[in-house]
């Protein structure tokens, strides 16, 4: 017992010191981010600066419409006033980036008047908007403004600037990089509402969905990088093996250069920050092409990153965000040192083809069709709540969302009843105009696609048993919503069970045995994730281990995505099959942003050096092969006596070579 007391005291002392150290506040400076675009988000009558800046240019492009139409004199005067106001805005923006625009009553009336007199440009890509990315609020279809669709030459210029900045940042210390992360974390914690409102406005999700999918995941990854990032980027020493026992072997992790990330629209804050955090912390630069469906929020979040980088003295252009369409993304792929892509399998294959031209490495996350398996020994009310969240999070627009529900026949009826009750209580509507459980769909025409999947299932024998309700929807935004839907009697002949829906639909199917559930779960071209629920954790673990996916959750849903800093464990995220390959997040994702270099050096230099044995030096002696054969046996033989005998042969050959070499010198 006397032996253990000192160890116990030391352990308690260490724990107390760690606790006291945690109480010491960290000195993290605050950053000033221009939020003039988001300060009045909840006031739908206020035009943001994005709109005011973009709008007069929009008027100029349609000047011919006003000239050639029968407009009133007041409209012409309004147009001239708007142009004058635009010139004044340009002068102010040139003088100071953070200045606030103050509008007189006359100017305000002019802008609002012209706003309603002219036709709003169509959303998405049209012949008239080849060079512009038009931005709207999905939940209300209000116009937000536009951003330039960069040309290939402009993309190459941005990447070149990032490469120049990266050569400086590659020499930065981990202390400086951690300070960058702390500044970001502090800003996020202090501005959660603003960040969530921006995401909600640009993608239609609720504030709760934004907090779960944008804030929590990002904060978790920052926290893990702060505590574990440096450890996994330091040189890692490895075994040098039997033949190289006199050597030291290690793996070094160096920055690749500039990472190119092409990210999806469903979580604009997290999808920008996720690749950026790993790239910058590992010493890289990064250029992020945001989706044309979430450019407004992506460019706003970019300001936060810029301010934090400036605060730590990072070089300009280390991180950049670009906007555009397919041509912009193609130019990025061919210009960078590695590509991270989040999107659909079809576009992912195009990314691979373009990257192959220059042998640019790629990481692809291409969505999923995750199975949600419920065994008969579960707590049904508990699992039903998890199931609904798994399907309806962000209106079902979730890469790791549950899209196929397999329920044991013994609890099938009770599970359907419980889920139906919850879904019927869910209301969908514009998230910033009322208290709704679910928001809008981000992309236009997506509701029509979801309805086609449901119609195909109904035609083949499926049945809708429950649907949620709608709140007050604007006339122009009705098609941006789809009711949460529970559908039963489904099978794998239906498109709903094969194609990624990316919507708030819960198709529920029966199974009788664990083997049948595993077979059904694997019957998909996707392989991103799965969730298995059982009263026996061992049983759930065995089922999950047999499902061919990159991610698995036992008695939980998507929890692996949050496990970034638990017991010094970090989990990667990615899939197999049509869900892509490669990993981001965790140790694997962090090191995937690095050039992995193997390094070998002498352990006892200069006393022990590498020397080619005499029998195999050029010109090779007559007994060279016999010497090499005995050396292999001495190092790797299975029997200790055989190895000793081979060693004697090796030593004998060396001594003979040395003696013959000495005789040759004397004769000379």
N, C-alpha and C positions, 0 to 999 in steps of 0.2 A: 504493500500500500504506500510505503514511504517513497517508492519510485514514481508513482503516479501524481503525487501532490504537486511537485514542481511543474509538471506538464499542465495540470489543471489550472494552476495559478497563472502560468504564462498565457494560456488560452483565454482566460477571463480578462487578463490585462490587455491582451491584444484586442479582444472584442470591445472593451471599454474605450480604448484609444480610438478605435474606428468609429464608435458611436459619438464620442466627443468631437472627432474630426468632422463628422457630418453636420454638427451643430454650428460650425464656423461658416458664416455666409460667404458665398463665392462672389467676388467682385466682377460683375458682368455689366458692361455698359449698355445703355439703351440706344436704340436706333430710331431715327426719324424717317418714316416712310410716307411719301405723299399719298394720302388717302382721299384726295378730293373727288375721286371717281366713286368712292363707296360710302362717303359720310352720310348720304341721304338715301340709302337703299330702301328704307321702309317708307319713304315719302314718294309714292308713285307719280306725283305731279311734278317732281323735280327732275330736270334733265341733267345728266352727269356731264363732267368735262369731256369724257370720251365722245359723247354725242355732240357737244357744242363744237369741239375741234373738228370732228369728222363731217358734221352736217353741212357747213358752208361749202366745202369742196363738193359735196354731193349736189348742192344747189347749182354750182357752176357747171357740172357735167350735164345737168338737165336744163341749162339756160335756153337751149334751142326749143325745148318743149314750151317754155313760158312765152318766148318770142313769137312762135308760130301758132300759139293758141289764143283764143279770145279771153285774154286775162284783163282784169280790171286794173285801173291805174294804181290802186292801192297795193295790188300784188306786185307790180313792177317796183313800186317804192319799197316794199318790204324786202324784195330781193336785193336792191341796192344797199339797203341798210344792213342786211345780213353780210354782204361782202365787205362793207366797211368794218363791221364788227369783227369779221374774220381777220382782217389786217391788224387790228388792234390786239387781238388775241395772240397772233404770231409774235408781235413785238414784245408782249409781256412774257410769253413762254421763253423767248430767246434771252431775255434779261434774267429770268429766274425760273428754274424748273419747278420750284415748290410754291410759286405764287398762286393765290386763289383768285378765281375769276369773279368779279363783282358786276352783276348785270343791272343796268338801270331798268326802270319799269318799261320804258319805250323799247329798249333792246329785247327785253324778255318777251314783250308782246309780239315783236317782229319775228323772233325765232319760233315761238309757238304758233303764230299765224301761218308762217310758211310751212312749218312741220305738217300741219293738217291739210294744206292746200296741195301738196305734192304727193305723188305716189311713192309709197315705201318700196325700196328695191326688194326683189325676191330673195328668199333665204337660199343659201347653198351656192352652187356654182352654175352660172348661166353665161351666155355669150356676152352679156353686158358687164359681167363681174369677173372676167378672167384674171384681173390683176388685184382683186379685192376679196377679202374674206368678210362676208356680212355676218353680223352678230345679233342675236335675238334672245329674249327671255323665253324659254320653251313653255313655261307655265302661263304666260300672258301674251306671248308673241309681240311684245313691245320691242322696238328697234333700239339696239345698243350702240350701233356704229359699225365701223369696219377697220380692218387692218390690212396691210399690203400683203399680197401673195408674192413672196420673193422669187426672183428668177434664179436659175442655176448659177449665174455669175455672181449674184449678190450672196448666195449661200456660200460659195467658195471663198468669197472675201471675208465673210463672218468667221468661217472655220480657220482661215489663215491668221486672223487676229487672235482667235482663241489659242492657236498653236504657239504664237509668239508669247502670249501671257503664260501659257502652261510651262514653258521652259524656265520661267522665273518661279512659279508656284511649286514646281517639282523640288526645289531646294528649301521649301518652307519647313518649319519644325512641326512636330505633332502638337506642341503647345499652342502654336498659332492656329492650327486646324481645329483643335478642341475649343478654343475661344470663339471661333466662327460658329461652331455648333451651339455653344452656350448662348450666344447672342440670338441665334435663330429660335432656340427653345424659349428664351425669355419673351421674345416678341410674340410667338405663337400663344403662349400661356396668357399673355396680357391682352391679346386681340382675338380670342377664340370666336366671339360673336361676329366680328367683321369678316374673318376668313370664311366662316360657315355661310354668312349671308352672300358673299361673293360667289361661292360654289352653288348655293341654292338658286341664286338668280340666273346663273349661266347654264345650269344643268337641270334645274327643276326639282332637285331633291329637297327633302325636309331638313330642318336644322338638326334634328336628332340624327338622321342618316349622315349628314355632313360631319357631325362631331365624331360619330363612330368610325366612318370610313376615311375621313380626311385628317382629323386632329389626332385621334388616339394612335393610329398606326404610325403616323409621322413622328409623334413624340416618342413612341416606343423605340423606333429605329435610331433617333438621335441619342436617346439615353443609352442604348446598347453600344453605339459607336464611341460615346464618351468613355464608357467603362471598359470596353473590350477591343475597340478598333485598333489601337496602337499595338496591342499584344499580337494580333493576327497578321500584322503587316511587318513585324520585325523579322529578321532572318531566323529561320527555323532549322535547327541542327538535326541531321538524320544519321542513321547508322551507316558506317562506311563499309561494312561487310568484312569477310575474312581475308580476302586478298588485299584489301586496302586499309588494314588496321592502322597503318602509319599515317593515314590521311584523315583530315577533317572534312565532312560533307555537310553542306547546308543548302537551303533554298532561300533565295532572296526575292523580294517582291518590289518591282520597280513600276512606276507609272507607264501606261501605254502611250499616252499622248493626249489626244482629244477624243472623247467618247461622243458618239452621235446617238441621241435617244429620240425615237418617234413614239409618242405616247397617245393613249386613247383619251376619250372625253369623259368617261363615267365618273372618275374621281380626279378632277383637274389639279387640285392642290397636292394630293399625295402622289399623283403620277408625274408631276414635275419634280417634287422634292425627293422621291424615292431614288431615281438614278443619279440625281445631282449630289445627294449626300455621300453615296459610295464613291462617286467619281472624284469629287473635290477632296474628300478625306484621304483618298489613296494617292493624291498628288496630280490628278488629271485635270484637264479642262473639259468642258462639256457644252455642246450645242443641242438644245432641245427643240424639236419641231412639235408644237402643240397641235391638237386636232383642230380642224376648221370648225368643229362644233363646240369648241370650248376655248377659243382664242382670247376672248375678252378677259376671262378669269385668269388664264395662263399668263398673260402679259402683266396683269396686276400683281400676281404672286411673284413674278420676276423682280419687281421692285424691292420686295422684302429681301431677296437674295442679294441684289445689288448693294443695298444699304448695309447688310451684314458683312459682305466682302470688303466694302470700303472701310468699315469700322476696324477691321483687322489689318489693313494695309495691303490687301491682295491686289494684284495687277488688274487693270481694266480689261474687260472682254474675256475674263477667265470662264465665265458662265454666260451663255447667251440663249435667248428664246426667239425662235423664228416662227413665222406664220406663212401659211400657203396651202397648196393642194398637192397632188401627186408629184408634180415636177419638182417641187421644193424638197420633198422627202427623198426623191431619187438622187438629187444633187447632193444631199447630205450624206447618203449612204456611200457614194463614191469618193467623198472627200475626207472622211474621218478614219481613225485607227481601230475603232470597234463600234458595232451597232447594237443597240438595245431596242427592240421593237415590241410594243404591246398593241395587239389588234386582232384581225381575223386571219384564218388560215390562208385564204386566197391572197391577201396582201402580203402576208408573211412569206409566201413562196416567191413573190415578185422581189421582195427585199433580198432574199437569198440569191436570186439570179443576178441582181445588180451588184451585190457584195462579192459574188464569185469572180467578177471581172478583175478585181484588185486583191482577191483573197483576203477580204476584210472579215474578221471573225464576227459572228452574230449570236445574240441571245434572243430567243423568240418566246413570247408568252401569248398564245393564240386563243385564249378562251377555253371554255369547258362545258360539259354536260354532266355536272356532278350528281352522283347517286346519294340518296339519303335513305339508309336502311334502318328499319324499325323492327326489332325482334319482339316476340310475344311477352317477354318478361320485363318490360319497361314500365315506368310510371307514365302512363299515357298523357295526362294533363300537362305534365312538365315537358315532355318531348313535343307535344303539339305546339306549345309556345315557341320552342326553339325552331321547329319546322317552319312556322309562319314567318319568323324573323329571317330565316335562311332564304326564303323565297321572295320576300317583299322588300328586303333591304335595298334602298335606293331604287324603288319601283322594279326590282328584279334585275336591274342593270348592273350586275356584279359578276366579275369573272369567276369568282369562287362561290357563286350562289348555287343553291340546291335547285336542280331542274327536273330530277326524276325521283319520285318517292316510292320505295318498295316497302310494303308493310305486311307483316305476318298475318295470315288469314284469321288467326284467333283474336287479334286486336284490331283488325281492319275496320270494322263497323264503328267501334268506339273512337278510333283515331280520326276517321272521317267526320264523325259528329263533332268532336272537339275542335278540329281544324276549321270546320264550316262555321261554327259559332264565332270563332275569333275573326275569321275573314269577313263575315257579315257585319261585324262591328267596325271594320276599317273604312275610313272615308278618305277619298282622294280629292285633292284640289290644289290651287296655287299656294305653295307653302308659306309665302310671305304676306298673304292677304287674309289668312285665317288659320285656325287651329285644325290642321289635317294630319292624318296618320301617314299618308303617302303622297308623294308629289307627282310630277309629270314625267313623261318620256322625253328624253333629250332630242332625239332625231325625228325629223319629220317623216311621215309615212310609216313609222315603225309600228304604230297601232294597227295599221292595215295589215302588215305582215303577221302580227300576233293573231289577229282575227282570222287570217287565212289558215294558220296552224290549228286554231281551235275548230274552225269549220271542217277541216280535213279529218280531225279526230271525231267530230260529231257524225260526219257522214259514214265513218267506219264503226260506229256503235258506241262511242263515248257519251258521257252525260255530264252536264254541268249541274252541280248540287249546291253551289253557293257562290255568291258574288258580293263584293263590297259596294259602297255607294259613292256618288260624286257630290262634291260641294258645289259652290257657285263658280261656274267656268265662264271665262270670257268667250264671246262669240267666235273670235278668231283662233282660239286655242283649244277647242273641243277635241280636235283630232290628236292633241298632244297627251291625252290621258287614256288609260286602259284600266278597267276595273279589276281589282284582285279577284282571281277566279280559281275555284276548286273544281277539278274535273276527274271523274272516275270512269271505271270500265275501259281503261286505256291498255294498249299493247304496243309491241315494237313494230307493228306495221304502219303505225301512225307517225307522221313527220314530227309531231309534238314530242315524241320520245326519242327522236334521232337527231334533229337539228337543234342547234343552240337557239333558244327562244329569246333570252335576254329580256325577260318581262315578268310581270307579277302573276305567274300561272303555277298552280300546284297540281300536276297530274299524278294520281295515286294508283298504284298497281299492287295486286296481291302476290305473295309468294308462300310456299309451304315449307321449304327446307332451306337450310343455310347454303347448300350447294346451288339451289335454284337462284337464290338472291345474288350469290357471287357471279353466276353465269349471266344474269340479267344486267348486273352492274358493269361487267366487262364487255357487254354487247353494245359498244359505242366506239365511234372513231375518235372520240376525245378521251383524254386521260389526265385531267388536271387534278381533281381532288375527289374525296368521298367522305361521308360521315356515317358511322355505324353506332347504333344505340342498342344496348342490351343490359339486363340486370347483372349479367356476368361479364366483368371487364375482360377476362381471359377469352371468352367467346367472341366478344366484339373485336378484340385485338386480332384473333385468328382470322376472322372474316375480312377485316381491313387489310391484313397482310397479303391476302390473295386477290385483292382488287388492283388492277394494273393502272396506278396513278402515281403522280409525283408527290401528292400531299394526301394525308389521311388524318382524320380526327376521330378519336374513340370517345364515345359518349359526349360529344360536343360538336360544334359546327364552326369550321374555319378558325379554330383556336390556334392552329399551327402558324397562321399568319401573324399572330400577335406574340408568339414566343420568341422574342428577340433578346431578352435579357433575364432569363430564369436560370439560376444556378450556373451562371457562366456558359449557358447553352444558347446557341443561335441557330435558327432553322432557315434553310434556303427555301425559295418559292419557285415553282415551275412545274411543268407537266411532261407527258410523253404522248406519243401518237400525234394526232392533229392538234394537240394542245401546245406543241412546240418542244423546245429543248433548251438546255442551258438553265442557269439559275441566277436570280437576283435576290438580294437580301441575305443576311447571315454571313458566315465566314466565306462560303463558296461564292456568294454574290460580290462580296468585297474584293476577294482575290481575283475574281473574274475581270476586274478592272485593271489588273496588273500584268506586266510581263513577268512570268515565273521563270527565274533563272537558277539553274543548278550550278553550284560552285564547289570545287574541290581544291584543297591546299594541304601542304605538308603539316603534320601535327607537331613534329619536333624540329622544324627548320631552325638553323641550318645544319643541325647535327645528323639528321637522317634525311636523305634525299632519294628521290626516285632514280633507280639505276637499272638499265636493261641487263638481265642475266647474260653471262658470257655465251652459253650454248645457243641463245637465240639472237645474239647480236649479228649484224651484217658483216661479213657473209656468214650465213647460218651454218653452224657446225654439223658434222655428219650425224651426231646423236641429238640434234635439236628437237625432233619430234618426241623421242623417248623421254627427254628431260621435261618437255611440256606435259606429256601424258602423266608422268609421275607427280608433277606439280599440281595438276588438277586432282589427282587421287589424294594427295596429302591435304589439300584444302577442303575437299567436299566428300571424301569417302564416308560411307555409312558405318564402317567398322573401325574402331579406334586402332586396332592392330594393323589393319591394312593402311591406314593413314600414316602410322609410325614407320612402317616398312617403306612406304613411298617417300616419306621425308628423308629417310636414310639414303635412298637412291638419288634424290635431289641434291643433298649435301655432297654426296660422292661425285656427282657430275660436275658440280661447281668447283670442288677441290681439284679434280682432274684438269678442268679448263684453266684454272689458275696456275697449276704446276706446269702445264704445257706452255702457257703464256710466258712463265718465268724462264723456262728452258730456251724458248725462242729468243728472248731478249739477251740471254747470256751468249748464245751462239753468234748473235749479231755483234 
